[in-house]
Amino acid sequence: MSPRNYSETSAYRVLVEHSPRHSDELYMTMCGIEQCRADKERESRVRDGFHLHAILSGCGRLETAKGSASLREGQLFLIKPGEKITYYPDPQNPWAYCWMSFGGARAGALMWEAGFVEGVYHLESHVDVSKFYQLCNAALDTPQLTEAASIRRLGLTLQYIATAIESSERAHSNRSRRGHRPLYNKQDYIRYAIDFFDHNYSNIALTDVSNYLGINYNYFSSIFKQSQGISPNEYLLRVRMRQASQMLVNLTMDVQTIANYVGYADSLTFSKAFKRFFSVSPKFYREMPPEERPVFDTVIQNRRNDRQE
């Protein structure tokens, strides 16, 4: 006998989440898979929560306050809370879709990250829609009214949403490579890049930063230099040299250990970079009286002046 929250026919499977919420941040309310009949009545009502659909086959139509659109296999559409949205299958080639419904304090922001910004209700999926089907199907295969099953369904909901966000990230990464406007503005990328540099300087390549941001490296390098006046490579060098100078003064670690900590495989390469930056070797820097040591901010200003000459 099926649980009370689950029902199934040959063309329709649905599960309604009755278990207590584990978090007010995000919670699942329903999921389902449907092969619509050609004569299926129009869905047209205001709903609570978000309902994210992935079209698995066929065609249909979506009508919103912003207009109407014909949709097809390989696209996503979102029913947003508090808005009257109508959708129905094409009578000649009725669609099949899966969906997950969810709410919570973070739901709207996550859908924004997935590309469903103000006025956007449908998008191309840049991941295979079968991934959405598999996640939805896995949730439907876990209908038990138990704590463990409820947590598993929430996890699958998070994966479903993450797949939509991944689709959006792929789309905007492709557009940035073709010269289109990326998902985030330039200052967002710079802020995230600086944070990434500051926390991962010990073991990164420059391309790791652009990969983290999901944008082309040449584009990243260009906007970083426009914003900061220096290249990403120079910024990473400064972060490493600042950290190394502080460690030389405040800790008793040997130079090799400090070199490894700030991202250099050997002390010789590190010492050469340090001397080019501070004009003294790491050993001599450590032994200098405090009042005679090169001041980091002064070194930065001198490097800035050298570039301007």
KERO-581310 format. One record per residue: y, z, x of N, C-alpha, C, O in turn; residue number from 1; residue in three letters. Coordinates in steps of 0.2 Angstrom, whole numbers, plus 5000, padded with zeros to 4 digits. Atoms other than C-alpha are relative to their C-alpha. Last residue first. Example, Ala and Ser with C-alpha at 12.3 -4.5 7.8 and 13.67 -1.06 7.14 Angstrom:
<sites>
4994:4999:4996:4995:5036:5068:5005:5003:4996:5011:5004:4999:2:Ser
4994:5000:5004:4978:5039:5062:5006:5000:5004:5005:5003:5009:1:Ala
</sites>
This chain:
<sites>
4996:5003:4995:5282:4926:5287:4997:4993:5001:5000:4990:5006:309:Glu
4994:5003:5002:5276:4931:5270:5004:4997:5005:5008:4992:5004:308:Gln
5001:5006:5005:5258:4934:5275:5006:4997:4998:5006:4991:4997:307:Arg
5003:5005:4995:5263:4946:5290:4999:4993:4996:5000:4988:4998:306:Asp
4994:5003:4996:5274:4956:5278:4998:4994:5004:5001:4989:5005:305:Asn
4996:5004:5005:5259:4959:5266:5006:4996:5004:5007:4991:5002:304:Arg
5004:5006:5002:5249:4964:5281:5003:4996:4995:5003:4990:4996:303:Arg
5000:5004:4994:5262:4976:5287:4997:4994:4999:4999:4988:5001:302:Asn
4993:5004:5001:5264:4983:5269:5000:4996:5006:5003:4990:5005:301:Gln
5000:5005:5005:5245:4986:5269:5006:4997:5000:5007:4991:4999:300:Ile
5004:5006:4998:5245:4995:5286:5000:4994:4995:5001:4988:4996:299:Val
4996:5004:4995:5259:5006:5280:4997:4994:5002:5000:4989:5003:298:Thr
4995:5003:5003:5249:5011:5265:5005:4996:5004:5007:4990:5002:297:Asp
5003:5006:5003:5234:5015:5276:5006:4996:4996:5006:4990:4997:296:Phe
5000:4998:5007:5244:5026:5288:4998:4994:4996:5000:4988:4997:295:Val
4997:5005:5004:5239:5022:5306:5000:5002:4993:4994:5004:4990:294:Pro
5004:5005:5003:5235:5038:5315:5004:4995:4995:5008:4997:4992:293:Arg
5000:5007:4996:5248:5046:5326:4995:4995:4996:4996:4989:4998:292:Glu
4993:5003:5000:5253:5061:5315:5000:4993:5003:5005:4990:5002:291:Glu
4998:5003:5007:5234:5065:5312:5007:4997:4999:5008:4992:4996:290:Pro
4997:4995:5003:5230:5066:5331:5003:4998:4993:5004:4992:4992:289:Pro
4992:5000:5000:5219:5052:5335:5002:5006:4997:5000:5008:4992:288:Met
4998:4995:4995:5200:5056:5338:5008:5000:5000:5010:5005:5003:287:Glu
5003:4993:5002:5194:5048:5321:5003:5005:5005:5005:5011:5003:286:Arg
4996:4998:5006:5205:5032:5324:4998:5008:4998:5002:5012:4997:285:Tyr
4993:4997:4998:5198:5031:5342:5004:5002:4994:5008:5007:4995:284:Phe
5001:4994:4996:5180:5030:5335:5007:5003:5003:5008:5009:5002:283:Lys
5002:4995:5004:5184:5018:5321:5000:5007:5004:5002:5012:5002:282:Pro
5007:5000:5002:5193:5006:5333:4998:5007:4996:5003:5011:4996:281:Ser
5003:4995:4996:5212:5004:5333:4992:5000:4998:4991:4998:4992:280:Val
4998:5001:4993:5222:4990:5326:4997:5005:5005:4999:5005:5011:279:Ser
4996:4995:4998:5220:4996:5308:5003:5000:5007:5007:5004:5010:278:Phe
4996:4998:5005:5213:4980:5300:5005:5006:5002:5011:5005:5001:277:Phe
4995:5006:5002:5207:4970:5315:5005:5003:4994:5011:5001:4994:276:Arg
4995:5000:4995:5200:4987:5322:5005:4994:4998:5011:4995:4999:275:Lys
4995:4994:5000:5191:4991:5306:5005:4999:5005:5011:5000:5003:274:Phe
4996:5001:5006:5183:4973:5304:5005:5006:5000:5011:5005:4998:273:Ala
4996:5005:5000:5177:4974:5322:5005:4999:4994:5011:4998:4995:272:Lys
4995:4998:4995:5170:4991:5320:5005:4995:5001:5011:4996:5002:271:Ser
4995:4995:5003:5161:4986:5304:5006:5002:5005:5011:5001:5003:270:Phe
4996:5004:5005:5153:4971:5312:5005:5004:4997:5011:5002:4996:269:Thr
4996:5005:4996:5147:4982:5327:5005:4996:4995:5011:4995:4997:268:Leu
4993:4997:4998:5142:4996:5316:5004:4996:5004:5010:4996:5003:267:Ser
5000:4997:4993:5129:4986:5307:5006:5003:5002:5012:5000:4999:266:Asp
5007:4999:4998:5124:4981:5289:5000:5003:5007:4995:5007:5008:265:Ala
5001:5004:4994:5142:4984:5282:4993:5001:5003:4991:5007:5003:264:Tyr
5002:5007:5001:5145:4989:5264:4999:4996:5006:4999:4990:5006:263:Gly
4994:5004:5003:5156:5005:5264:4998:4992:5000:5002:4988:4999:262:Val
4997:4997:5006:5141:5017:5266:5005:4995:4997:5005:4994:4991:261:Tyr
5005:5002:5006:5132:5006:5279:5003:5002:4993:5002:4999:4988:260:Asn
5001:5007:5001:5147:5007:5290:4996:4998:4995:4998:4994:4991:259:Ala
4994:5001:5004:5149:5026:5287:5000:4992:4999:5002:4990:4994:258:Ile
5001:4998:5007:5131:5028:5293:5006:4998:4995:5005:4996:4990:257:Thr
5005:5004:5004:5134:5018:5308:4999:5002:4993:4998:4997:4989:256:Gln
4997:5006:5002:5150:5027:5313:4995:4995:4996:4997:4992:4991:255:Val
4999:5005:4994:5142:5044:5313:5002:4993:4997:5002:4992:4991:254:Asp
5005:5005:5000:5145:5056:5298:5001:4995:5006:5007:4994:5008:253:Met
5003:5000:4993:5156:5071:5302:4995:4994:5001:4991:4994:5006:252:Thr
5007:4999:4999:5167:5069:5287:4997:4999:5007:5001:4996:5011:251:Leu
5002:4994:5004:5185:5071:5283:4993:5001:5000:4991:5007:4998:250:Asn
4996:4994:4999:5193:5059:5295:4997:5006:4997:4998:5012:5000:249:Val
4999:4999:4993:5181:5045:5297:5003:5007:5001:5002:5011:5006:248:Leu
5006:4997:4997:5177:5046:5279:5000:5002:5007:4997:5007:5009:247:Met
5000:4993:5002:5195:5044:5274:4993:5003:5002:4994:5009:5004:246:Gln
4995:4996:4997:5196:5029:5285:5000:5007:4998:5001:5012:5002:245:Ser
5003:4999:4994:5180:5021:5278:5005:5005:5004:5003:5009:5008:244:Ala
5005:4995:5001:5186:5023:5260:4997:5002:5007:4996:5008:5009:243:Gln
4998:4994:5002:5202:5014:5264:4995:5006:5000:4996:5011:5002:242:Arg
4996:4997:4995:5194:5001:5274:5003:5007:4998:5003:5011:5002:241:Met
5005:4998:4995:5181:4997:5261:5004:5004:5005:5001:5009:5008:240:Arg
5004:4994:5003:5194:4996:5247:4995:5003:5005:4995:5009:5005:239:Val
4996:4994:5000:5205:4985:5258:4997:5006:4997:4998:5012:4999:238:Arg
4999:4998:4994:5191:4973:5262:5005:5007:5000:5003:5011:5003:237:Leu
5006:4997:4998:5187:4971:5244:5000:5003:5007:4998:5009:5008:236:Leu
5000:4994:5004:5205:4967:5240:4994:5004:5002:4994:5010:5003:235:Tyr
4995:4996:4997:5206:4954:5254:5000:5007:4997:5000:5012:5000:234:Glu
5003:4998:4994:5190:4946:5248:5004:5005:5004:5002:5010:5006:233:Asn
5005:4995:5002:5196:4945:5230:4997:5003:5007:4996:5009:5007:232:Pro
5006:5002:5002:5212:4936:5237:4995:5005:4998:4996:5011:5001:231:Ser
5005:5001:4994:5229:4943:5238:4993:4998:4997:4992:4998:4991:230:Ile
4996:5003:4994:5245:4942:5227:4995:5000:5006:4997:4998:5011:229:Gly
4999:4995:4995:5237:4953:5214:5003:4998:5006:5005:5002:5010:228:Gln
4998:4993:5003:5239:4943:5198:5001:5005:5006:5006:5008:5005:227:Ser
4994:5001:5004:5239:4925:5205:5003:5007:4998:5009:5008:4998:226:Gln
4994:5001:4995:5226:4930:5218:5007:4999:4996:5012:5002:4999:225:Lys
4999:4993:4997:5215:4937:5204:5005:4999:5005:5009:5004:5006:224:Phe
4996:4995:5004:5218:4922:5193:5001:5006:5003:5006:5010:5002:223:Ile
4993:5003:5001:5212:4909:5207:5004:5005:4996:5010:5007:4997:222:Ser
4996:5000:4993:5197:4919:5213:5007:4998:4999:5012:5001:5001:221:Ser
4998:4993:4999:5191:4921:5195:5004:5001:5006:5009:5005:5006:220:Phe
4995:4997:5005:5192:4903:5191:5002:5007:5002:5008:5009:5001:219:Tyr
4994:5003:4998:5183:4898:5208:5006:5002:4995:5012:5004:4997:218:Asn
4997:4996:4994:5170:4911:5204:5007:4997:5001:5011:5001:5003:217:Tyr
5001:5004:4994:5166:4904:5186:5004:5003:5006:5009:5006:5005:216:Asn
4995:5006:4999:5166:4917:5173:4998:4997:5006:4995:5000:5011:215:Ile
5003:5006:5004:5153:4930:5166:5005:4994:5000:5005:4990:4996:214:Gly
4995:5002:5005:5163:4945:5172:4998:4994:4995:5000:4993:4990:213:Leu
4999:4995:5004:5148:4952:5181:5005:4999:4994:5004:5001:4988:212:Tyr
5006:5000:5004:5144:4935:5188:5001:5006:4995:4999:5005:4989:211:Asn
4999:5005:5005:5162:4934:5194:4994:5000:4995:4995:4998:4989:210:Ser
4995:4998:5005:5160:4951:5202:5001:4995:4995:5002:4996:4989:209:Val
5003:4995:5005:5143:4947:5210:5005:5002:4995:5004:5004:4989:208:Asp
5002:5004:5006:5151:4931:5217:4997:5005:4995:4996:5004:4989:207:Thr
4994:5002:5004:5161:4942:5229:4997:4997:4994:5000:4998:4988:206:Leu
4997:5006:4998:5145:4950:5236:5006:4998:4995:5006:5000:4990:205:Ala
4999:5006:5004:5141:4968:5233:5003:4994:5004:5005:4995:5009:204:Ile
5006:5004:5000:5134:4984:5241:5001:4994:4995:4997:4993:4991:203:Asn
5005:4999:4994:5146:4997:5246:4995:4995:5000:4991:4994:5005:202:Ser
4998:5003:4993:5161:4991:5236:4995:5000:5005:4995:4996:5010:201:Tyr
5006:5003:4997:5153:4995:5219:5001:4997:5007:4997:4992:5009:200:Asn
5006:4996:5001:5165:5007:5211:4993:4997:5003:4988:5001:5003:199:His
4998:4993:4998:5182:5001:5216:4993:5004:5000:4993:5009:5003:198:Asp
4999:4999:4993:5176:4983:5216:5000:5007:5002:4997:5009:5007:197:Phe
5006:5002:4997:5170:4984:5198:5000:5001:5007:4996:5004:5011:196:Phe
5004:4994:5001:5186:4993:5192:4993:4999:5003:4990:5004:5006:195:Asp
4998:4994:4996:5196:4980:5200:4996:5006:5000:4994:5009:5004:194:Ile
5002:5002:4993:5186:4966:5192:5002:5006:5005:4998:5008:5009:193:Ala
5008:4999:4999:5187:4974:5175:4998:4999:5007:4994:5003:5010:192:Tyr
5001:4993:5001:5206:4975:5176:4993:5002:5001:4991:5007:5005:191:Arg
4997:4996:4994:5208:4958:5183:4998:5007:5000:4996:5010:5005:190:Ile
5004:5001:4994:5197:4951:5169:5002:5003:5006:4997:5006:5010:189:Tyr
5006:4996:5001:5207:4960:5156:4995:4999:5005:4992:5003:5008:188:Asp
4999:4993:4997:5223:4954:5164:4994:5004:4998:4992:5009:5002:187:Gln
5000:4999:4993:5217:4936:5162:5000:5007:5002:4997:5009:5007:186:Lys
4995:5002:4996:5213:4937:5144:5000:5001:5007:4996:5005:5009:185:Asn
4995:4995:4999:5196:4939:5137:5006:4997:5003:5005:4991:5006:184:Tyr
5000:4995:5005:5185:4926:5129:5005:5005:5001:5009:5007:4996:183:Leu
5006:4995:5001:5189:4912:5140:5001:5005:4995:5006:5005:4991:182:Pro
4998:4993:4999:5202:4897:5137:4994:5005:4999:4990:5004:4994:181:Arg
4998:4997:5007:5194:4881:5140:5002:5007:5001:5000:5010:5006:180:His
4993:4999:5000:5193:4873:5158:5003:5002:4993:5009:5002:4992:179:Gly
4998:5007:5002:5175:4866:5157:5008:5000:4999:5011:4996:4997:178:Arg
5002:5005:4995:5169:4881:5167:5003:4993:4998:5004:4989:5003:177:Arg
4995:4998:4995:5179:4893:5155:4998:4995:5006:5003:4993:5010:176:Ser
4994:5003:5002:5170:4884:5140:5005:5002:5006:5009:4997:5008:175:Arg
5000:5007:5000:5153:4887:5147:5007:4997:4999:5009:4992:5003:174:Asn
5002:5002:4993:5156:4905:5151:5000:4993:5000:5003:4990:5005:173:Ser
4993:4999:4997:5164:4907:5133:4999:4998:5008:5004:4996:5011:172:His
4995:5005:5003:5148:4900:5125:5007:5000:5004:5009:4995:5006:171:Ala
5002:5007:4997:5136:4910:5136:5005:4995:4998:5007:4990:5002:170:Arg
4998:5000:4993:5146:4926:5132:4998:4993:5003:5002:4991:5007:169:Glu
4993:5001:5000:5145:4922:5113:5002:5000:5008:5007:4996:5010:168:Ser
4998:5006:5002:5127:4920:5114:5007:4998:5001:5009:4993:5003:167:Ser
5002:5004:4995:5124:4936:5123:5002:4992:4999:5004:4989:5003:166:Glu
4994:4999:4995:5135:4945:5110:4998:4995:5006:5002:4992:5009:165:Ile
4994:5003:5002:5123:4938:5097:5005:5000:5005:5009:4995:5006:164:Ala
5001:5007:4999:5108:4943:5107:5006:4996:4997:5007:4991:5000:163:Thr
4999:5002:4993:5116:4961:5109:4998:4992:5001:5001:4989:5005:162:Ala
4993:5001:4999:5117:4962:5090:5001:4998:5007:5006:4994:5008:161:Ile
4998:5006:5004:5098:4958:5088:5008:4999:5001:5010:4993:5002:160:Tyr
5002:5006:4996:5094:4970:5103:5002:4994:4996:5005:4989:4999:159:Gln
4996:5001:4994:5104:4984:5094:4998:4994:5004:5003:4990:5007:158:Leu
4993:5002:5002:5095:4981:5078:5005:4999:5006:5009:4994:5006:157:Thr
5001:5008:5001:5078:4981:5087:5007:4998:4997:5009:4992:4999:156:Leu
5000:5003:4993:5083:4999:5094:5000:4992:4999:5003:4988:5003:155:Gly
4993:5000:4998:5088:5004:5076:5000:4997:5007:5005:4993:5009:154:Leu
4996:5005:5004:5071:4998:5070:5007:5000:5002:5010:4995:5003:153:Arg
5002:5007:4997:5062:5008:5084:5004:4995:4996:5006:4990:4999:152:Arg
4996:5001:4994:5072:5024:5079:4998:4993:5003:5002:4990:5006:151:Ile
4993:5001:5001:5066:5022:5061:5004:4999:5007:5009:4995:5007:150:Ser
4999:5007:5003:5048:5019:5066:5008:4999:4999:5010:4993:5000:149:Ala
5002:5005:4994:5048:5035:5077:5002:4993:4998:5005:4989:5001:148:Ala
4995:4999:4995:5056:5046:5063:5000:4995:5006:5004:4991:5007:147:Glu
5001:4994:4995:5044:5040:5050:5006:5000:5005:5010:4995:5005:146:Thr
4995:4995:5001:5046:5030:5034:4999:5006:5004:4998:5011:5002:145:Leu
5002:4993:5001:5035:5016:5041:5006:5004:4999:5011:5004:5003:144:Gln
4996:4998:5006:5042:4998:5040:4999:5007:4998:5001:5010:4993:143:Pro
5000:4992:4998:5038:4993:5058:5004:5003:4994:5009:5006:4994:142:Thr
5007:4998:4999:5032:4974:5055:5000:5008:5002:4995:5011:5003:141:Asp
5004:5000:5006:5049:4971:5047:4993:5002:5001:4990:5005:4996:140:Leu
4997:4994:5004:5058:4977:5063:4996:5000:4993:4994:5005:4990:139:Ala
5003:4994:4998:5047:4965:5073:5002:5006:4996:4998:5011:4995:138:Ala
5007:4999:5002:5051:4951:5062:4997:5006:5002:4993:5009:4999:137:Asn
5000:4998:5007:5069:4954:5064:4993:5001:4998:4992:5005:4994:136:Cys
4997:4993:5000:5068:4954:5083:4999:5002:4993:4997:5008:4991:135:Leu
5005:4996:4997:5057:4938:5083:5002:5008:4999:4998:5012:4998:134:Gln
5006:5000:5005:5068:4929:5071:4995:5005:5003:4993:5009:4999:133:Tyr
4997:4996:5006:5084:4933:5081:4994:5001:4996:4993:5006:4993:132:Phe
4999:4994:4997:5075:4926:5097:5002:5005:4994:4999:5011:4994:131:Lys
5007:4997:5001:5069:4911:5087:5000:5007:5003:4996:5011:5001:130:Ser
5000:4996:5006:5088:4907:5086:4993:5003:4999:4992:5008:4995:129:Val
5005:5003:5005:5087:4900:5104:5000:5005:4994:4998:5011:4995:128:Asp
5006:4998:4998:5103:4906:5113:4995:4998:4994:4997:4996:4989:127:Val
5002:5002:4993:5119:4898:5112:4994:5003:5003:4993:5003:5009:126:His
5003:4996:4996:5121:4900:5093:4998:4997:5007:4995:4992:5007:125:Ser
5006:5003:4998:5135:4890:5085:4996:5006:5004:4999:5010:5007:124:Glu
4999:5002:4993:5147:4901:5076:4993:4996:5001:4988:4997:4998:123:Leu
5006:5003:4998:5151:4906:5058:5001:4997:5007:5006:4996:5009:122:His
5005:4998:5003:5163:4918:5050:4993:4997:5002:4988:4999:5000:121:Tyr
5006:5004:4998:5178:4917:5060:4994:5003:4997:4993:5009:4997:120:Val
5000:5006:5003:5195:4923:5052:4994:4995:5002:4993:4990:5000:119:Gly
4996:5001:5006:5198:4938:5063:5000:4993:4998:5002:4988:5001:118:Glu
4993:4997:5000:5185:4938:5077:5003:4999:4993:5000:4996:4989:117:Val
4998:5000:5007:5167:4935:5075:5006:5003:4999:5007:5009:4996:116:Phe
4996:5005:5002:5164:4931:5093:5003:4999:4993:5006:4994:4991:115:Gly
5004:5006:5001:5150:4942:5097:5003:4994:4998:5000:4989:4997:114:Ala
5003:5002:4993:5162:4954:5105:4996:4994:4999:4995:4990:5003:113:Glu
4995:5003:4996:5171:4955:5088:4998:4997:5007:4999:4992:5009:112:Trp
5000:5006:5003:5154:4959:5080:5006:4996:5003:5006:4990:5004:111:Met
5005:5004:4997:5153:4973:5092:4999:4993:4997:4998:4988:5001:110:Leu
4998:5001:4993:5170:4980:5088:4994:4995:5003:4996:4991:5006:109:Ala
4995:5005:5000:5166:4979:5069:5002:4998:5007:5002:4992:5008:108:Gly
5003:5007:5002:5149:4988:5071:5006:4995:5000:5004:4989:5002:107:Ala
5000:5005:4995:5156:5002:5082:4998:4993:4997:4999:4988:5001:106:Arg
4993:5000:4997:5161:5015:5068:5000:4994:5005:5006:4991:5006:105:Ala
4998:4995:4995:5145:5011:5058:5007:4999:5004:5010:4994:5003:104:Gly
4993:4997:5001:5137:4998:5048:5001:5005:5006:4997:5005:5010:103:Gly
4999:4993:4996:5121:4987:5049:5008:5002:4998:5012:4998:4996:102:Phe
4994:4997:5003:5113:4972:5040:5001:5007:5004:4996:5010:5005:101:Ser
5000:4993:5000:5100:4961:5049:5007:5002:4998:5012:4999:4999:100:Met
4993:4996:5000:5097:4943:5044:4998:5008:5002:4993:5010:5000:99:Trp
5001:4992:5000:5084:4930:5045:5006:5003:5001:5011:5000:5002:98:Cys
4996:4996:4995:5086:4912:5039:4997:5007:5000:4994:5009:4996:97:Tyr
5003:4993:4999:5078:4898:5030:5004:5004:5005:5006:5001:5010:96:Ala
5000:4996:4993:5089:4884:5024:4995:5006:4999:4993:5008:4994:95:Trp
4998:4993:5000:5086:4872:5009:4999:5004:5006:4994:5003:5010:94:Pro
5004:4997:4994:5085:4854:5013:5002:5007:5001:5006:5009:5005:93:Asn
5005:5005:4997:5089:4843:4998:4997:5003:5006:4991:5001:5007:92:Gln
5005:5001:5005:5097:4858:4987:4995:4995:5003:4989:4995:5001:91:Pro
5000:5007:5002:5107:4864:5002:4994:4998:4996:4989:5000:4998:90:Asp
5003:5005:4996:5106:4883:5002:5002:4993:4998:5004:4992:4992:89:Pro
5006:5003:5004:5119:4895:4996:4997:4994:5004:5000:4991:5008:88:Tyr
5004:5004:4996:5133:4906:5002:4994:4998:4996:4991:5002:4992:87:Tyr
5005:5004:5003:5148:4914:4995:4996:4996:5004:4999:4993:5008:86:Thr
5003:5006:4997:5159:4927:5003:4994:4997:4996:4990:5001:4994:85:Ile
5004:5004:5004:5170:4940:4995:4998:4994:5003:5002:4989:5005:84:Lys
4997:5006:5001:5177:4952:5008:4995:4996:4996:4989:4997:4996:83:Glu
4994:5000:5004:5175:4971:5009:5003:4993:4998:5008:4992:4996:82:Gly
4999:4995:5005:5163:4971:5023:5006:4999:4996:5011:4997:4999:81:Pro
4996:4994:4997:5159:4955:5033:5002:5005:4994:5002:5002:4988:80:Lys
4997:4998:5006:5145:4942:5030:5004:5007:5002:5001:5011:5004:79:Ile
4999:4993:5001:5142:4934:5046:5003:5001:4993:5008:4999:4992:78:Leu
4994:4998:5005:5135:4917:5050:5000:5007:4998:4995:5010:4998:77:Phe
4999:4993:5002:5125:4911:5065:5005:5000:4994:5010:4997:4995:76:Leu
4993:4996:5000:5120:4893:5069:4999:5007:4997:4994:5009:4994:75:Gln
4997:4998:4993:5104:4885:5076:5007:5003:4999:5010:5004:5005:74:Gly
5004:4997:4996:5099:4876:5059:5003:5001:5007:5006:4997:5010:73:Glu
5006:5003:4998:5113:4871:5049:4996:5004:5004:4999:5009:5007:72:Arg
5003:4997:4994:5130:4876:5041:4992:4997:5000:4990:4994:4995:71:Leu
5008:5002:5001:5141:4866:5029:4997:5003:5007:5000:5001:5012:70:Ser
5003:5004:4995:5158:4874:5029:4993:4999:4998:4990:5004:4995:69:Ala
5007:5000:5001:5171:4882:5016:4997:4995:5006:5000:4992:5009:68:Ser
5003:5007:5001:5188:4888:5018:4993:5000:4999:4989:5006:4999:67:Gly
4997:5004:4995:5197:4904:5025:4998:4992:4999:5001:4988:5002:66:Lys
4993:5001:5002:5194:4914:5009:5003:4995:5005:5009:4993:5004:65:Ala
4996:4994:4999:5176:4911:5012:5007:4999:4998:5009:4993:4996:64:Thr
4993:5001:5003:5163:4898:5007:5003:5007:5001:5000:5012:4999:63:Glu
4996:4994:4999:5147:4895:5017:5007:5000:4997:5010:4995:5000:62:Leu
4993:5000:5001:5135:4881:5013:5003:5007:5000:5000:5011:4997:61:Arg
4997:4997:5006:5117:4877:5017:5007:5000:5001:5010:4997:5005:60:Gly
4993:5000:5000:5105:4868:5029:5002:5004:4994:4998:5006:4990:59:Cys
4997:5002:5006:5087:4868:5035:5008:5001:5000:5011:5001:5006:58:Gly
5001:5007:5002:5079:4879:5048:5004:4998:4994:5007:5002:4991:57:Ser
5006:5002:4997:5081:4895:5057:4998:4993:4999:4995:4990:5003:56:Leu
5004:5005:5004:5098:4900:5052:4995:4997:5004:4996:4994:5010:55:Ile
5002:5005:4995:5103:4917:5060:4996:4994:4996:4991:4996:4993:54:Ala
5005:5004:5002:5112:4929:5048:4999:4995:5006:5004:4993:5009:53:His
5000:5006:4996:5122:4944:5052:4994:4996:4999:4988:4998:5000:52:Leu
5006:5004:5001:5126:4955:5038:5000:4994:5004:5003:4989:5002:51:His
5000:5007:4997:5140:4968:5041:4993:4997:4999:4988:5001:5000:50:Phe
5004:5001:4994:5143:4983:5030:5000:4993:5003:5004:4989:4999:49:Gly
4999:4995:4995:5147:4985:5012:4997:4997:5006:4992:4994:5006:48:Asp
5005:4996:4998:5147:4969:5001:5003:5005:5005:5008:5005:5008:47:Arg
4997:4996:4995:5159:4959:4990:4994:5005:5002:4992:5009:4998:46:Val
4998:4993:5002:5149:4947:4980:5003:5003:5006:5002:5001:5012:45:Arg
4992:4999:5000:5144:4929:4979:5002:5006:4998:5003:5008:4992:44:Ser
4998:4993:4999:5126:4924:4983:5007:5000:5001:5010:4997:5005:43:Glu
4995:4999:4995:5123:4907:4975:5001:5008:5000:5001:5012:4996:42:Arg
4993:4998:5002:5107:4906:4965:5005:5001:5006:5003:5004:5011:41:Glu
4998:4993:5000:5092:4898:4973:5007:5001:4998:5011:4997:5000:40:Lys
4996:4998:5006:5088:4881:4966:5002:5007:5001:5004:5010:4996:39:Asp
4995:5005:5001:5082:4873:4983:5005:5002:4994:5011:5001:4994:38:Ala
5002:5005:5005:5072:4889:4986:5006:4995:4999:5012:4997:5000:37:Arg
4996:5001:5007:5077:4899:5001:4997:4994:4996:4995:4989:4999:36:Cys
5000:5007:5001:5064:4903:5015:5003:4999:4993:5000:5000:4988:35:Gln
5001:5004:5007:5069:4921:5018:5000:4993:5001:5004:4990:5005:34:Glu
5001:5007:4999:5068:4934:5032:4999:4996:4994:4995:4999:4989:33:Ile
5004:5004:5004:5075:4952:5031:4999:4993:5002:5003:4991:5007:32:Gly
5001:5006:4997:5084:4967:5037:4995:4995:4996:4992:4998:4992:31:Cys
5004:5005:5003:5093:4981:5030:4998:4995:5005:5002:4993:5009:30:Met
5001:4999:5007:5104:4996:5033:4995:4996:4997:4992:4998:4992:29:Thr
5003:5006:5003:5104:4998:5052:4999:5002:4992:4998:5008:4990:28:Met
5006:4999:5003:5115:5011:5060:4998:4994:4996:5002:4990:4994:27:Tyr
5004:5006:5003:5129:5011:5072:4994:5002:4997:4990:5006:5000:26:Leu
4997:5006:4996:5142:5024:5078:4997:4993:4998:5001:4988:4997:25:Glu
4994:5003:5004:5138:5036:5064:5003:4994:5004:5007:4991:5001:24:Asp
4993:5000:4997:5122:5040:5073:5004:4997:4995:5002:4992:4991:23:Ser
5001:4996:4994:5103:5044:5069:5007:5000:5003:5008:5004:5008:22:His
4997:5003:4994:5105:5040:5051:5000:5004:5006:5000:5010:5006:21:Arg
4994:4997:4998:5092:5047:5039:5003:4996:5006:5000:4994:5011:20:Pro
5001:4994:4996:5078:5035:5034:5007:5003:5002:5012:4999:5002:19:Ser
4999:4993:5004:5080:5024:5019:5001:5006:5005:5002:5011:5002:18:His
5001:4994:4996:5082:5007:5029:5002:5006:4995:5008:5007:4993:17:Glu
4994:4996:5001:5079:4993:5017:4999:5006:5003:4994:5010:5002:16:Val
5001:4993:4999:5066:4980:5022:5006:5004:5000:5011:5001:5003:15:Leu
4994:4996:5000:5064:4962:5016:4999:5008:5001:4994:5010:4999:14:Val
5002:4994:4998:5052:4948:5017:5006:5004:5001:5011:5002:5004:13:Arg
4994:4995:5000:5054:4932:5007:4997:5007:5003:4992:5009:5000:12:Tyr
4994:5003:4997:5045:4916:5006:5005:5005:5001:5011:5003:5003:11:Ala
5001:5005:4995:5027:4921:5003:5006:4997:5003:5005:4994:5009:10:Ser
5003:5005:5004:5032:4937:4995:4999:4995:5005:5000:4996:5011:9:Thr
5002:5006:4997:5036:4954:5004:4997:4995:4994:4993:4997:4990:8:Glu
5003:5004:5005:5043:4971:5000:4999:4993:5003:5003:4991:5008:7:Ser
5002:5007:4998:5048:4986:5010:4997:4996:4995:4993:4998:4990:6:Tyr
4994:5004:4998:5057:5002:5007:4999:4993:5002:5003:4990:5005:5:Asn
4995:5002:5005:5044:5009:4996:5006:4997:5002:5009:4994:4998:4:Arg
4995:4995:5002:5031:5008:5009:5005:4998:4995:5006:4992:4994:3:Pro
4994:5001:4996:5017:4995:5007:5005:5006:4998:5005:5009:4993:2:Ser
4994:5000:5004:5000:5000:5000:5006:5000:5004:5007:5004:5009:1:Met
</sites>
